Every structure is written in C-alpha cells, then in structure tokens.
Amino acid sequence: MIDDRSSAALQRLQGEILEAVARGEPLSRVADLLCRRVEGLVADVVCSILIIDAQGRVHSLAAPSLPEPYSHSLDGMSIGPVAGSCGTAAWRGEPVEVIDIESDPLWAEYRDLALPLGLRACWSSPIKARDGRVIGTFAFYYRTRRGPAALERAIVERCVDLCAIAIEHDAVQAHVHRLAFHDPVTGLANRSAFTEQATRTLAALAPGESVNVLYIDLDDFKAVNDSLGHRVGDQLLASVAQRLAGCMSADAFVARLGGDEFAVLQPCRDAEAAGHQLAARIKAVLDEPFEVDDQRVTIGASVGIAHADAPGLDLDELARRADMALYEAKAAGRRTHRFFDVAMDTHVQMRRSLKQDLRVAIDAGAFNLVYQPIVALETGEPVAVEALLRWSHPARGNVPPAAFIPVVEEMGLIAMLGDWVLREACAAAARWPRGIKVGVNLSPLQLRKSGFLLDVVGALQQSGLAPERLDLEVTESALLASDIATRTAINELHDLGVRLSLDDFGTGYSSLQLLRAFPFDKIKIDMSFVRDIGIDADSEAIIRAVIRLARDLGIRTAAEGVETAAQYDWLVRHHCTEVQGFYCSRPIGEADLRALLDGASLAPRAVRESHTPSP
C-alpha cells in the first residue's frame, strides 16, 4: 500500500504523460519526461526505458541519468535467457530482479559495463502490447545492493502501462504516417512526401546551391501491365524502385508519384552537369532487362529535368517545367532525357491552344474527308481510294493530320473522331460506282477500344457498304505492342469480310512476324523507300524483296508516294500490284472523285491530268 500523497503524485504523473502523448510529443521526449519525473519521486533510482524491435534487439529509448556511452553499448543487443536484467525480462516476458549485479550470472557478460558506473542492482519489467508482445522494458537501477520497495513497485506498475500506451500510440502514428507518405507498392516516398520534401528544400536553398527535379516515366509499362497483369506490373514497379534507389547519391530523394511515374529531388552545385549524369544513370539501369515472375521484361525510361538555383521558385512551377521537359523527351522518341528551356513553354502554350481549338472543331463537326485514288498497275485504273482526314482552321489554315491527330489521341477523343471518319467514308463509298474500295486509317487506340468491331458493323449497316469494300489500314507500330484485344479485333474483322492492309511497311521492327500473325490482304510499301527509286540501290532491293514476298504469300502490294513517271514505270516492271501518289492524283474532294471515277479514260496520266488537284 502507498500513502495518499504518493498516490496523488502518481496520478499527476499519469496525467502529465497521457497529456504529452495526446499532444503528439515525440516518443523519445515522452519517455525522457517519464524517467525524469519518476527519478524525482524516488530517491537514488536511475530509470531506463528500452524498446524491443521485431528481430528481438534492444534499443535505448530514454535513460537521462545514465551516461550516453552506456546506453549506446546496449543498442542492438539481443534479448535472451542470460542477457542482464532487461534482456532477460524481455526474453521471459516477466520481471527480473537482480539484487547484486556483481555476482548474478545473468550479468556475467555485462557487469563490466554497469559496475564502473556505480550501478549495483537492477530491476526490469517487460512492457507488453495489447496482443501480449513484449515491446520494451522499464528498469530501475540502484546504487546499492537491494530490491524494490512497495512504492517503487506501485510506480513501476503504473509506468509500464504508460510506456505501453506511449509506444503503441507512436507505432500507430508511424503506420498512419507511412500510409500517408509512402507508396505501398514500391516502399518509396509518395507524392505527398515528395511535395513536402521539395517545398522544404526549395525554401532552404542558399546562394550557390541548386536543386534538380527529375520526372521519370517508364516506357512500354502499359503494355507489360496489360499483357502480363497487374500483379506482375506491381512487381516490376518494385524492381524499378529498387534500381532507382540504388543509383541515387546519398542526398537525393526519390519518390513514386503514381502509376509508372517517379520523381527525384537532386540537390547539387552544377545543375546541368549533375542532371545529365543522373538521367544517364537512370536510363542505363532501367534499360537493363528485368526478371519478374519468371518473365523477362524490357522497358526503358524518359526523363524530364527542371532546376531551381534560388529560393522563391514555386514548386508547382518547377514541377510544371519538369513535366514539360518529360513530354519533350517522350516526343523525341523515348528512352531519352530533356532539360526544360523557355521554348518548351511556348510550345506547350501553343499545344494547349490547339487542344482548345480541336475540342471546338470536334463538337462543331469542322472536319472533312478527301480521297486519294489507288491505281491498279495491271489496268491503269483506280481500284480503291484512301480516305484522308482534313481540318481547315479559321486562323491556322489547313492543319496537317500529323500535327493534330497525336493531340486528339492525347485528349482521348480519337475513338469519337475515328468513328466519324469510318461512317463518313463508308457512306461516301456506297455512292461510288464499280465497287471501288475505300481505305480508312486506324489509330492504335481505336483497335484497343472495347466494342470497336460493333462500330465497324454499324458503319457498314448504316451505309449499306459491302464489308469487302472496306479496307482498314493499320501501321506496324500499332501492332508491335498489340494485346489480346487488338489481335482478337483484327481477326474478327477479317472473318467479317473486311479487308486489312499493313500500312507504312518497312518502318517498324518486326514486319515478317506481323505477316505471320495477322491476316493481311495488302502491304503498303512506305514512301520513304519509293522516293529513292532510281537513287538508292538498297531501297530498290528492299522493294523488290517485299513484292516477291507478298506475291509468295498471296498478298497484294501498294506503293505509296509515287510522284514520278520513272518511279511508276519501275514499279510496273517489278510487278507491284497498286500505286498511290501525286503522279496519279492528289487527294481530292468527293465531288471531284466521283467525276474522275465516272470518266471514260482512266489511264494513269489521264487520272493525273483529268482534274485540277486540291492541295
């Protein structure tokens, strides 16, 4: 039993400690306060609190009256059946009273640490979590050989509970903080942590100091995620994070922003040199193949870099610049890096304006189609036309498709615009005589769209066009990263009777494999080869090889970009099936096309000269 005065002191002690925990004081400060208050209540007592980690090792939390070297010597010590008072109490899960450190066998390996400090006895009690795990120890050291008095037992009983509350509360707070500031997939810091760290770093920049922000985007990650599944994708992200962390300097801060995007904060002196060096290391480590779930996976990375060299630059602005530089790196062909410069800002503003104009144009239906005839070399007559999308801007004039189609894809509107092109082209072709086919270019995003087959069927039914008169043109690049949905759509379209053409043949990386994998009816030889006819023997050899290969496979060939009589005659001599280009006709409107198709003479020169071509 303890007296009322001591009971009141314990109540005040408990209230003070619980209030400190509720205020969110650091655990070390709460433990230090507890030790000091207890030592004020009991004369000639040295108080110590240790915590036990998941591996069963002890770490000093608070011992304000013990020399620091003593506490440091205990750090990392393993608990066990003969490990002093504290290590043994943690091992047993029950209090351990050692009245004489000098003679007690539990202290055989540690007495030389305690005795020179005048410590003669030690009583330690385990601190237990609510689930019964030992998470720490609370100990009294004495300078005389003795055990605990009644008041000391009452104090320790109360303090062990307070320690358990404080340690568990700290663990919960740490878990909450980890959830808030760490990415669970990679273990890296997350966007919130990166923002917090970058804000502090920018505010603390001193003269002569710089900081780079590097934005990293994984190339081809989506294809891996789609084809191998999210579980493999997450494993790949974790491996990427490990490699990124391994190539950083000690003062760099790396985080995952989300998806396949990462960011690095790099304090430095020479921003440009340091940024180039780090970007090169990042690309090198991520270019190496990954072994994930017994799969060999190859990706790469694009990096955008922006830097600040004085306090005051807003983090949002710095991030915007890094993002613009990343966009330029990806536009340059990926697996590269770019530093931000002011020209990029101008380019982004123009692109933003283009997006706004495109949205208005799509809503207003401000696009139109023109058609370029495709001539059969055997007869010299048009057998098909390619539908080409055009946009005439009221201020910009005629905007090339190469300038606006990628933007439409980026905006996520290509499926809507592509569906309009498909329906418009089918409706026009249904009005043409003599069974002329119409070719329509497909975006890779259209092929992956759920229900694309139904879009094609709907366009055919609405127009009344026979399926065999529709020729869908797909580029090699669209098929290189094809998934199951793409392959299924192409095969179903072919089964429907729709014709399929492999466009821009020769510009991809696995053309022969594609010819085996997909049921193509026609190969379109890219104009980059055709324009070198009569100039480059290698280009001619490639075209001859493609024509022979296609003939052996029973596939027609069409040469794009034919602009001269010499090119046309060469293709005739080498038995190309069809040609397309300015030599035969420029792209023209539907009214001119119908007049051309109704004409009596359809020889190539007549096709070329029978109208005044539109640009």
C-alpha positions in Angstrom: 0.0 0.0 0.0 1.1 3.6 -0.7 0.0 6.7 1.1 -2.3 9.3 -0.3 0.5 11.7 -1.0 2.3 9.2 -3.2 -1.0 8.1 -4.8 -1.7 11.8 -5.8 1.8 12.1 -7.2 1.3 9.0 -9.3 -2.0 10.5 -10.6 -0.3 13.7 -11.5 2.5 11.7 -13.2 0.0 9.7 -15.2 -2.0 12.8 -16.3 1.2 14.6 -17.4 2.4 11.7 -19.5 -1.0 11.0 -21.1 -1.3 14.7 -22.0 2.1 14.6 -23.6 1.0 11.6 -25.7 -2.2 13.3 -26.7 -0.3 16.4 -27.8 1.7 14.3 -30.2 5.0 14.8 -28.4 7.8 12.5 -29.9 8.1 9.2 -28.1 11.6 9.8 -27.0 10.5 13.1 -25.3 7.6 11.4 -23.6 9.9 8.6 -22.3 12.5 11.1 -21.2 9.9 13.1 -19.3 8.6 9.9 -17.6 12.1 8.9 -16.5 12.8 12.3 -15.0 9.5 12.5 -13.2 10.0 9.0 -11.7 13.5 9.8 -10.6 12.0 12.9 -8.8 9.6 10.7 -6.9 12.1 8.0 -5.8 15.5 8.9 -4.3 18.6 7.1 -5.5 17.0 5.4 -8.5 18.2 5.5 -12.1 15.4 5.0 -14.6 15.8 3.4 -18.1 13.3 2.5 -20.9 14.3 0.2 -23.7 12.3 -0.8 -26.8 12.5 -4.2 -28.5 12.4 -4.4 -32.3 10.8 -7.2 -34.3 14.2 -9.0 -34.5 14.4 -9.2 -30.7 17.1 -6.5 -30.3 17.1 -3.8 -27.7 17.4 0.0 -28.3 17.7 2.7 -25.7 14.6 5.0 -25.7 15.3 7.0 -22.6 17.9 7.0 -19.8 18.5 10.6 -18.8 20.7 9.8 -15.8 22.9 7.1 -17.5 26.0 8.1 -19.5 25.4 8.0 -23.2 28.2 5.5 -23.8 26.5 3.0 -21.6 23.2 3.4 -23.5 25.0 3.1 -26.8 26.7 -0.1 -25.7 23.3 -1.7 -25.2 22.0 -0.7 -28.6 21.3 -3.7 -30.9 21.9 -6.3 -28.1 19.8 -9.4 -28.5 17.4 -10.5 -25.8 17.9 -13.9 -24.3 17.8 -16.2 -21.3 21.1 -14.7 -19.9 21.1 -11.1 -21.1 21.2 -8.8 -18.0 18.0 -7.8 -16.3 16.4 -6.1 -19.3 17.3 -8.6 -22.0 16.2 -11.5 -19.8 13.0 -9.8 -18.7 12.1 -9.2 -22.4 13.0 -12.9 -23.2 10.9 -14.3 -20.3 8.1 -11.8 -20.5 8.2 -11.3 -16.8 10.0 -9.0 -14.3 13.6 -9.8 -13.4 15.1 -8.7 -10.1 18.9 -8.7 -9.8 20.0 -7.6 -6.3 23.7 -8.0 -6.9 25.0 -7.3 -10.4 28.5 -8.3 -9.5 27.6 -11.9 -8.6 24.4 -12.6 -10.5 25.1 -14.9 -13.6 22.5 -13.0 -15.7 25.0 -10.1 -15.7 28.1 -12.2 -16.4 28.7 -10.6 -19.8 27.5 -7.1 -18.9 28.7 -6.4 -15.3 31.8 -4.6 -16.5 29.6 -2.0 -18.2 27.5 -1.3 -15.1 29.9 -1.7 -12.1 32.3 1.2 -13.1 29.2 3.5 -13.1 28.3 2.6 -9.5 25.3 0.5 -10.5 24.9 -2.4 -8.1 21.4 -3.7 -8.7 18.8 -3.7 -11.4 15.1 -4.5 -11.6 13.5 -4.7 -15.0 9.9 -5.2 -16.1 8.6 -6.1 -19.6 6.4 -3.6 -21.4 3.7 -5.5 -23.3 1.4 -4.5 -26.2 -2.3 -5.3 -26.1 -1.7 -8.5 -28.0 0.8 -9.7 -25.4 4.0 -9.0 -27.4 7.0 -7.6 -25.4 7.7 -4.2 -27.0 10.1 -2.8 -24.3 11.4 -2.9 -20.8 11.1 -0.4 -17.9 14.1 -0.7 -15.4 15.3 0.7 -12.1 19.0 0.7 -11.4 20.2 1.0 -7.8 23.5 2.2 -6.4 23.2 -0.2 -3.5 22.5 -4.0 -3.4 18.8 -4.2 -2.9 15.4 -4.9 -4.4 12.4 -2.7 -5.0 10.3 -1.1 -2.2 6.5 -1.1 -2.1 6.3 2.5 -3.5 8.7 1.6 -6.3 6.6 -1.5 -7.2 3.5 0.7 -7.4 5.3 3.3 -9.6 6.6 0.6 -12.0 3.2 -1.0 -12.3 1.7 2.4 -13.4 4.7 3.3 -15.6 4.7 0.0 -17.5 1.1 0.7 -18.6 2.0 4.3 -19.5 5.0 3.1 -21.6 2.8 0.6 -23.4 0.3 3.3 -24.3 3.0 5.7 -25.5 4.9 3.1 -27.6 1.8 1.7 -29.2 0.5 5.2 -29.9 3.8 6.0 -31.6 3.6 2.8 -33.7 0.1 3.7 -34.8 1.2 7.3 -35.7 4.2 5.9 -37.6 1.9 3.5 -39.5 -0.5 6.3 -40.4 2.4 8.5 -41.4 3.7 5.7 -43.6 0.4 5.2 -45.2 0.2 9.0 -45.8 3.7 9.5 -47.1 4.9 6.1 -48.5 3.9 4.1 -51.6 2.8 0.6 -50.6 3.8 -1.0 -53.9 7.4 0.2 -54.1 8.2 1.3 -50.5 9.3 4.7 -51.8 8.1 8.0 -50.7 4.8 9.0 -52.4 3.6 12.3 -54.0 2.7 13.9 -50.6 6.2 13.2 -49.2 7.9 14.4 -52.3 5.9 17.7 -52.2 6.7 18.2 -48.5 10.5 17.4 -49.0 10.7 19.6 -52.2 9.0 22.5 -50.5 11.4 22.4 -47.6 14.4 22.1 -49.9 13.4 25.0 -52.2 12.8 27.2 -49.2 16.3 26.4 -47.7 18.3 27.0 -50.9 21.5 29.0 -50.2 23.5 31.1 -52.7 25.4 28.8 -55.0 23.2 25.9 -54.4 20.8 24.3 -56.9 18.2 21.6 -56.9 17.0 19.5 -59.9 13.6 17.9 -60.1 13.6 14.9 -62.4 10.4 13.4 -63.6 10.7 9.8 -64.8 8.1 8.0 -67.0 8.5 4.3 -67.8 8.3 3.5 -71.5 6.2 0.5 -72.5 5.0 -0.2 -69.0 1.3 -0.2 -70.0 2.0 -3.0 -72.5 3.5 -5.1 -69.7 0.7 -4.3 -67.3 -2.0 -5.2 -70.0 -0.4 -8.3 -71.2 1.0 -9.9 -68.0 -1.4 -8.5 -65.5 -1.3 -6.0 -62.6 0.4 -8.4 -60.2 3.5 -8.6 -62.5 3.1 -4.9 -63.1 3.4 -4.2 -59.4 6.4 -6.5 -59.1 8.1 -4.6 -62.0 7.4 -1.3 -60.3 9.0 -2.6 -57.1 12.1 -3.7 -59.1 12.2 -0.3 -60.8 12.1 1.4 -57.4 15.0 -0.7 -56.1 17.1 0.1 -59.1 16.3 3.8 -58.9 17.2 3.9 -55.2 20.4 2.1 -55.9 21.7 4.6 -58.5 21.0 7.7 -56.3 23.5 9.7 -54.3 23.0 9.9 -50.6 21.4 13.3 -50.6 18.9 12.6 -53.5 15.2 12.0 -52.7 13.3 9.6 -54.9 9.5 9.0 -54.9 6.8 7.4 -56.9 4.2 9.9 -57.9 1.7 7.3 -59.1 1.2 4.8 -62.0 4.5 4.5 -63.8 5.7 8.0 -62.9 8.6 8.6 -60.5 10.4 11.8 -59.4 13.8 12.6 -57.9 14.9 15.7 -55.9 18.6 16.2 -56.5 20.5 18.9 -54.5 23.6 19.9 -56.5 26.0 22.7 -57.4 26.2 22.4 -61.2 22.6 21.7 -62.1 23.1 20.9 -65.7 26.1 18.5 -65.3 24.5 16.8 -62.3 21.2 16.4 -64.1 22.7 14.9 -67.2 24.8 12.4 -65.2 21.9 11.3 -63.1 19.5 11.0 -66.0 22.1 8.9 -67.9 22.4 6.5 -64.8 18.6 6.2 -64.6 18.2 5.3 -68.2 21.1 2.9 -68.1 19.8 0.9 -65.1 16.2 0.8 -66.4 17.3 -0.2 -69.9 18.6 -3.5 -68.5 16.1 -6.3 -68.7 14.1 -7.3 -65.6 13.3 -10.8 -64.4 9.8 -10.6 -63.0 7.8 -13.7 -62.1 9.9 -15.9 -64.4 9.2 -13.4 -67.2 12.0 -11.4 -68.9 10.7 -7.9 -69.3 12.4 -5.0 -71.1 11.2 -1.4 -70.6 13.0 1.9 -70.6 12.6 5.4 -69.2 12.1 9.0 -70.4 13.3 11.8 -68.1 12.4 15.5 -67.9 14.5 17.8 -65.8 14.0 21.3 -64.4 16.1 23.1 -61.8 16.0 26.0 -59.3 19.0 27.9 -58.1 17.4 30.4 -55.8 14.7 30.3 -53.1 11.3 31.5 -54.1 10.6 29.4 -57.2 7.2 27.9 -56.7 7.2 24.1 -56.6 4.1 23.9 -58.8 6.0 25.9 -61.5 9.1 23.7 -61.1 7.0 20.6 -61.4 5.3 22.0 -64.5 8.6 22.7 -66.1 9.9 19.1 -65.4 6.6 17.8 -66.8 7.1 19.8 -70.0 10.7 18.6 -70.3 9.4 15.0 -69.9 6.8 15.5 -72.6 9.5 16.7 -74.9 11.7 13.7 -74.1 8.9 11.3 -74.9 8.1 13.2 -78.1 11.7 12.8 -79.1 11.4 9.1 -79.3 11.5 8.0 -75.6 14.4 6.5 -73.8 16.0 9.9 -73.6 16.0 13.0 -71.4 15.5 16.7 -71.8 16.2 19.8 -69.7 13.5 22.4 -69.6 14.0 25.6 -71.6 11.7 28.5 -72.3 11.0 27.4 -75.8 9.2 24.4 -74.4 6.8 26.8 -72.5 5.9 28.4 -75.8 5.4 25.0 -77.4 3.1 23.9 -74.5 1.0 27.1 -74.7 0.6 26.5 -78.5 -0.4 22.9 -77.8 -2.9 23.9 -75.1 -4.4 26.4 -77.6 -4.5 23.7 -80.3 -6.4 21.4 -77.8 -9.0 24.0 -77.2 -9.5 24.6 -80.9 -9.7 20.9 -81.5 -12.4 20.4 -78.9 -14.4 23.1 -80.5 -13.8 21.7 -84.0 -14.9 18.2 -82.9 -18.1 19.5 -81.3 -18.9 21.5 -84.4 -18.0 18.8 -86.9 -15.5 21.0 -88.6 -13.5 18.2 -90.2 -13.8 16.9 -93.7 -12.5 14.0 -95.8 -10.6 14.0 -99.0 -9.8 10.9 -101.1 -6.7 9.8 -102.9 -7.1 7.2 -105.7 -5.1 3.9 -105.6 -4.4 2.7 -109.1 -4.1 -1.0 -110.2 -0.9 -1.2 -112.3 -2.3 -4.1 -114.4 -5.2 -2.0 -115.8 -4.1 1.6 -115.0 -7.5 2.2 -113.4 -8.5 3.2 -109.8 -9.5 0.2 -107.7 -9.6 1.9 -104.3 -9.2 5.3 -102.6 -7.8 6.2 -99.2 -9.9 8.5 -97.1 -7.8 11.2 -95.5 -8.9 13.5 -92.7 -8.5 17.3 -93.1 -9.0 20.2 -90.8 -9.2 23.7 -92.0 -8.8 26.1 -89.1 -10.2 29.6 -89.4 -6.9 31.2 -88.3 -4.3 28.4 -88.7 -5.4 27.4 -92.1 -5.0 23.8 -93.2 -3.6 21.9 -90.2 -1.6 18.7 -91.2 -3.0 15.5 -89.7 0.4 14.7 -88.3 0.1 17.9 -86.2 -3.4 17.3 -84.8 -4.0 13.5 -84.7 -1.5 12.9 -81.9 -3.2 15.7 -79.9 -6.6 14.2 -80.5 -5.3 10.8 -79.2 -3.8 12.5 -76.2 -7.1 14.1 -75.4 -8.8 10.7 -75.5 -11.1 11.8 -78.4 -9.7 9.7 -81.2 -12.3 7.0 -80.8 -15.1 9.6 -81.4 -13.3 11.2 -84.3 -12.3 7.8 -85.8 -15.9 6.6 -85.7 -17.0 9.7 -87.6 -14.3 9.1 -90.3 -15.3 5.4 -90.6 -19.0 6.2 -91.0 -18.4 9.1 -93.4 -16.0 7.1 -95.6 -18.4 4.1 -95.8 -21.3 6.4 -96.6 -19.3 8.1 -99.4 -18.0 4.7 -100.8 -21.6 3.4 -101.0 -22.3 6.2 -103.6 -19.3 5.3 -105.8 -19.6 3.1 -109.0 -17.9 -0.1 -109.9 -17.2 -1.5 -106.5 -14.3 0.9 -105.6 -12.9 0.1 -102.2 -12.3 2.7 -99.5 -9.3 2.6 -97.2 -9.6 4.0 -93.7 -6.6 4.5 -91.3 -7.0 3.2 -87.8 -5.4 4.6 -84.6 -3.9 2.0 -82.2 -6.3 3.4 -79.6 -9.3 2.5 -81.8 -8.2 -1.1 -82.1 -8.0 -1.4 -78.3 -11.4 0.2 -77.8 -14.0 -2.1 -76.4 -16.7 -2.6 -78.9 -14.7 -1.4 -82.0 -16.0 -4.4 -84.0 -19.6 -3.2 -83.4 -18.5 0.3 -84.6 -17.4 -1.2 -87.9 -20.5 -3.3 -88.3 -22.7 -0.3 -87.5 -20.9 1.9 -90.1 -21.4 -0.9 -92.8 -25.0 -1.5 -92.0 -25.9 2.2 -91.9 -24.2 2.9 -95.2 -25.1 -0.4 -96.9 -21.5 -0.9 -98.0 -20.4 -4.4 -98.5 -17.7 -5.5 -96.0 -15.2 -6.5 -98.7 -15.2 -2.8 -100.0 -13.9 -1.5 -96.7 -10.1 -1.7 -96.3 -8.8 -0.9 -92.8 -5.2 0.3 -92.7 -3.1 -0.5 -89.6 0.5 0.6 -89.1 3.3 -1.7 -88.0 3.9 0.5 -84.9 0.3 0.0 -83.8 0.8 -3.8 -83.9 4.2 -4.1 -82.2 2.7 -3.6 -78.8 -0.6 -5.3 -79.6 -2.5 -7.1 -76.9 -5.0 -9.9 -77.0 -7.9 -7.4 -77.6 -6.2 -6.0 -80.6 -5.4 -9.4 -82.1 -9.0 -10.6 -81.5 -10.4 -7.4 -83.1 -8.3 -7.8 -86.3 -9.2 -11.5 -86.7 -12.9 -10.8 -86.2 -12.8 -8.0 -88.7 -11.2 -10.3 -91.3 -13.8 -13.0 -90.6 -16.5 -10.4 -91.2 -15.0 -9.9 -94.7 -13.4 -6.5 -94.1 -10.0 -6.1 -95.9 -6.9 -5.4 -93.9 -3.8 -3.5 -95.1 -0.4 -3.3 -93.3 0.5 0.4 -93.7 3.9 2.0 -93.8 5.6 -1.4 -94.3 9.3 -1.4 -93.5 9.3 1.3 -90.9 8.6 -1.0 -87.9 10.8 -3.6 -86.2 9.1 -7.0 -86.8 7.4 -6.9 -90.2 7.9 -10.6 -91.1 6.5 -11.7 -87.7 3.4 -9.4 -88.3 2.8 -11.0 -91.7 2.6 -14.4 -89.9 0.5 -13.2 -87.0 -2.3 -11.2 -88.9 -4.4 -12.0 -91.9 -3.4 -9.0 -94.2 -4.8 -8.6 -97.7 -2.4 -5.9 -98.7 1.0 -4.5 -97.9 1.5 -0.7 -98.4 5.2 0.0 -99.1 6.2 3.2 -97.3 7.0 6.2 -99.4 10.5 6.6 -97.7 11.5 3.6 -99.9 9.6 4.6 -103.0 11.1 8.1 -103.3 14.6 6.6 -103.5 13.8 4.5 -106.6 16.5 5.3 -109.2 18.6 6.9 -106.4 19.4 4.2 -103.9 20.0 0.6 -104.9 19.3 -0.6 -101.3 15.8 0.8 -101.4 15.1 -0.8 -104.7 16.4 -4.1 -103.4 14.1 -3.9 -100.4 11.0 -3.0 -102.6 11.8 -6.0 -104.9 12.1 -8.3 -101.9 8.8 -7.1 -100.4 7.0 -7.5 -103.7 8.3 -11.1 -104.1 7.5 -12.0 -100.5 3.9 -10.6 -100.8 3.4 -12.5 -104.1 4.5 -15.8 -102.5 2.1 -15.1 -99.6 -0.8 -14.2 -101.9 -0.9 -10.6 -100.6 -1.3 -7.5 -102.8 1.3 -4.7 -102.7 0.7 -0.9 -103.0 3.5 1.6 -103.2 2.8 4.9 -101.5 4.2 8.3 -102.5 4.7 7.7 -106.3 5.5 11.1 -107.7 7.3 10.5 -111.0 6.9 8.5 -114.2 10.2 6.8 -113.5 9.0 5.5 -110.2 5.7 4.4 -111.7 7.4 2.6 -114.6 9.9 0.9 -112.3 7.1 -0.5 -110.1 5.3 -1.7 -113.3 8.4 -3.6 -114.4 8.8 -5.2 -111.0 5.1 -6.3 -110.8 3.9 -4.2 -107.8 0.1 -4.5 -107.6 -1.0 -1.0 -107.0 0.3 2.6 -106.6 -0.8 5.7 -104.8 0.7 9.2 -105.0 0.7 12.6 -106.7 1.7 11.1 -110.0 -1.7 9.5 -110.2 -3.7 12.0 -108.2 -3.5 14.3 -105.2 -6.2 13.9 -102.5 -9.4 15.4 -103.8 -13.0 16.0 -102.6 -15.8 13.6 -103.1 -17.4 15.5 -106.0 -14.1 15.6 -108.0 -13.5 11.9 -107.2 -17.0 10.9 -108.5 -16.3 12.8 -111.7 -13.0 11.1 -112.0 -14.5 7.7 -111.4 -17.2 8.3 -114.0 -14.7 9.4 -116.6 -14.1 7.4 -119.8 -10.3 7.2 -119.7 -8.7 6.0 -116.5 -5.1 5.5 -117.6 -2.6 6.8 -115.1 -1.7 10.0 -116.9 -5.4 10.7 -117.5 -6.1 10.1 -113.8 -3.4 12.6 -113.0 -4.5 15.3 -115.5 -8.3 14.9 -115.5 -8.8 17.4 -112.8 -7.2 20.3 -111.0 -5.9 18.8 -107.8 -6.7 20.4 -104.5 -3.8 20.8 -102.0 
